[in-house]
């Protein structure tokens, strides 16, 4: 969990967010990242979520993906902040926020801006992250910060890109797990990019170490309680599953070890697997897919795409922004698609997974 603390010295206000420190008036560098403007985390003052008489959920969390915060891009910053504000209106007491990859374009300035937006807007105290392919994109820019594919990787190593992500999470690997309110959250992540092998493209490379770790973690969770859902997050989806995976940027693969990953997942029907990457909107029929386990597309807060009706895809309007909100009850998991632009639920994206009957 990323610790958040707010303290003061004389008249100065200081906010700490993970490895990021921000002061009113000046900045302090803690782990190489510095925020430019001071802000204090908002207090958590709103009333409880459920006014309809239904039992309160045992666990609740939003899932955002492909927020693509870039230090220079006002639209990405505005949309991410708007999503946080909208989610706080839904439930200021959510147990965690999950950002499922492509948080930035991999640059130090992008990570600083991401932290600044989080410090300046309400959100759950706990924030978890999965690494995406865009976290490796520093390699596409030259020393003048101009896109330069001819000189790729422009002095950038895969490990440098990974290290920036690990500074954000405080973890030792791009894969890790959490237990939140007694439920297992497992975060997977790509370990190599094109520097290791140009054929990797934008696909997720999962090492044998990661896959063996995943198998062991799933077995432990299932042994502890075989009825409870297990929430798994990876930026890239399995091919030919959720919306957008039959074309676009998946190269019929998306996850290089997709066959091995699917084989592992298929042993655990209680898995609910969240992916992003395609940016496809949530009202489409394949947002939610049941195989021997459950798969859910988490769309994008920054830029949505949709089916063009002719076997391809088309970019949607510049204001469109979507994500998921999840509630866990003793007998079911509710997964709700949210339209952040219109601040409304998406009728076609309201799903339930029965707990104890996930077979």
N, C-alpha and C positions, 0 to 999 in steps of 0.2 A: 504494500500500500504506500502511496506517496504521502508523506507526512505534510501537514499544513500547519504552520504556526504563525501567529501574529503577535508582535511584541513592540515595545517602544522604548526609546532612549531620549530623555528630555522631551522635546516637542516633535521628535521625529517618529514617523510610523514606518515599520519594517514588516514586510510580508514575505514568508518563505514558502515556496511551492516546489517540493522535491529538491532538485539540484539548482533551482532558480531562486535568487534573492532579489527583491525589489524594494527600494527605499524611496520615500518621498523626498525629492530634491537631488539625490544622486544615486548612483548604482554601485553595487558591490559584486564582485565576481566570485562565485563559488562553483567550481567545476567548469570553468571556461565560458559559461553563458551568462549574459547580463541583460536585464530588462531595461528599457530606456525610460519608462514612465512609471511612477509609483501608483499603487492601488492597493486597497485593502479588501480582502475577501468579504463578500456580503454575508450578513448573518442569516441564519436559517429560522425564519419566523412564521412561515405560512402554516395553515391548518392542515390536518391529515387529508389524504387523498379521497377516500371512498365515502361519499355522502349518500349513496344509493341504498345503504342497508346491507350490501353484500359484505361477507367477511373480508377483513383486511388481508392482502396478500402476505405470504410468508417472506417474499423476496420480490423486489422490483428493480428493474434497471433498463435504461435506454441503450440501444446499440446504434452508433453512428459509423459511417464508413466514408472513405474518399472525401474527406473534408478539404484536402489540398490547400492548407494554409500556406501562403507565400507572403513574404514580408512586404512585397510591393503591390500585391493584388488586393484591392479594396473589396472586391466582390466576395472573395473567399473568406476574408475576415468578417465581413458583415453577415454572411450567411451562417457561419459557425456561431457567432455571437447570438444571432436570432434564434437558432436552434436551441442553444442553452437556455435562453430566456423563456422560450415556449415550453420546454421540458420542465422548467422550474414551476411554471404555472400549473402544469399537470400534476406534478408531485415534487415538492421541495424536499421530501424525505427519501428519495430513491437511494437504494443501498450501494450502488456503484454506477459509473458510466463506463461503457466500453467503446473505444474508438478502434475500429477494425481495419486499420491499415490505410496507407496513403494519407497520412496526417499532414505531410509537408512535401516539399520538393527536395528534401535531404540537406538543405543548407543550414549552417548555424543560425543565420538570421531568421530562417523560417521557424526553427525550434524556439528561438527567443520570442517571436511573435505569437506562436501557439501558447506558450506559457503566459504571456501577457494577457491574451484573451481569456484564458482560464482564470487567472487571478482577478480579472475585471468583471467577470460574469458569474452568476450563481450556477452551481453544479454540485453533484454529490462529492463528499469529502474524498471518497475513493475513486480513482480513475485508473483504468487498465487499458493497455495498448497491445495491438498486434502490429508487426512490421509489414509494410507493403513494398511493392516494387519501386514506388516513387521515393522512398527513403534512401534509395541508391542513386538518385538523379544528380547529385553533385558531380558525378563523373562525366556528365554531358556538357558541363560549362567550363569555359577557359578562365584564365586569370582575370579577364575583364568582365566576368559574369555574363558572357555571351554564349549562346548555344553553339557548340562546336563538336559535331559528331565526327568530323574528320580527325580530330585530335583525341578522341575518346581513348583512355579514361581521364585524360587531363590531370594526371598525377594523383588521382583519387584511387584508393584501394577499397576493396569490399569491407575490410576490417574497420577502416575509418568510418564508413557509412554505418556499419553495425554499432560501432562504439558510440556514435552520437545518439542512436536509438537507446542503447543500454544506459547512457547517462540519464535519459528521460525516465526509464522504468526502474532504474536501480537494480536491475537483474544482471546475472552473469551470462545468460544465453538469451537468444531470441525466442526460445520456447520456455514456458514456465507455467505454474498452476497456482490457483488460489482456492481457498475454501471460504465462501461467503454465506453467512447464515446457514451453515451446514450443507451447502450445495457446492459441487465441484465445478470450477471454471478452469478450462485448459486452453492455453494460448500457444498456437503453433506459429512458425515463421520461416521464411526463406533464408537460407544460410549462404547462398552464393548468388552472384549476379553475372553479368556478361564478361567480367574480367577473367573469371575462372574458365568460362567456356562460352564463346559467342552464341552457341546453340541454346543456351539457357533462356535467351530472350527475356521476356517479362514473367516467366513462369517461376513457380516456387520450387526450389531445390530443398528437399528434406533429407537430411543425412540418416544413415542407419542408426546412429546414436539417438537422433530425435524420434525416429519411429519406434525404436525399442523402448525408449522412455515413455512415449505415448501409450504403448501397449501395457506397460507396467502400471501407469497411472490409472488407466481405464479399468484394469482388473482390480486394483485396490478400491476404487470408487464403487464398482459394481458389487464387490464383496461386502463393503460396509453397508450398502443399502441398494439392492438390485431394483427397487421400484423408483428411486429418485431419478429425475432427469439429470443428465450430465451435459453441461454447456461447453461447446468446443468452438474456438474462433480461429480462422485462418483467412487472410486477406483474399487469396485466390480460391475460387470454387473448384469443385470437381467438374470435369468436362461433361457436356451433354446432360446437365441436371437442371439447375435453376435458370431463371430468365437471363438471356444474353450469352449463355455458355455454348450455344450451337454455332456461334460466329464470333465476330469482334476480335478481341485481343487474346483469346485463349489458345489459338493454334491447335485446336483439338486436343489440348493437353492441360494447360493452366497450372497444374501441379505435375512436375516431372515424374514423381513417384506416385501418380494418381492411382494406379492399380493396387499398389501396396497399401496406400492410405484407405482406399475403399474397402479392401479386405479387412483391415483392422476395424474400421467403423462398423462393418456389417456384423461383427460379433456382439455389438452393444446397441440393441434397439432403443435404449433410453437416451442415446445421444441426440442432442439438437445442435446441429452444425450451422453456424452463421458465417457467411462469406460476403465479400464485396466485389470490387475490381471491375465489374461490368458496367456499373452506373445505371443499370436498367431500372425503370420506375416500378413501383410496388403494386400497381393495380393489375399487372399482367398475370395470367394464369399460373405461370411457373415460378412465381415468387416463392411459393411454399411447395415443397416436393417431399413426398413420403416414399422412401425405398424401404430397406430394412431398418433404416434410421431416418431422422427428419433433417431436411436441409432448408435453409431460409436465406434468401437474398436480402442484403441490407441497403441496397440502392446507394445514393450519394447525397450529401448535403450541398455539395458545390456545383455539380453539373449533372443533370439527368439525361439519359438516352432512352429510347423506346423502340419497339418493333415498327418498321415502316410499312408492314403489310405485304411486302414483296420479298421476304426472305433476308432483309437487311435491317439496318438500324438508322435512326435519325435523332439528331440532337433536339432536345426540348428547349423551351424558353429560358432566358437568362435568370428569371426569378425562381424557377422551380427548385425545390429542396425537400428531401424526404429522409426519413429514418424510421427506426423501430422502437417500440416501447414494450417491455416484457413484464408480465406479472405471473408469479408462481403461487399457486394455491395447493392445498393438500391433494386435490383430485384432478387438477389440470394446470396447464401452462397456457396463458393467453399471450399471443404475439400480435401486436397492433401496429399497423402501418400508420405513420404520421406525416401529414403535409405541413411542413414548417412555414411555407409561404402563406398559406391560407389559414394556418393555425387550426386545423381540423383533422379528424380521423379519415382515413381512406377506406371507404366501404368495402372495396374489393380485397382489402388486405387486412382482414380480421380473422385470426386463426386460433384454434384451440388444439392442444395436444393433451389427451387424457393421461394422467399419471397412474401408474400401476397397470395400465392396459396398453402400454407401448410395445406391442408384439406383432 
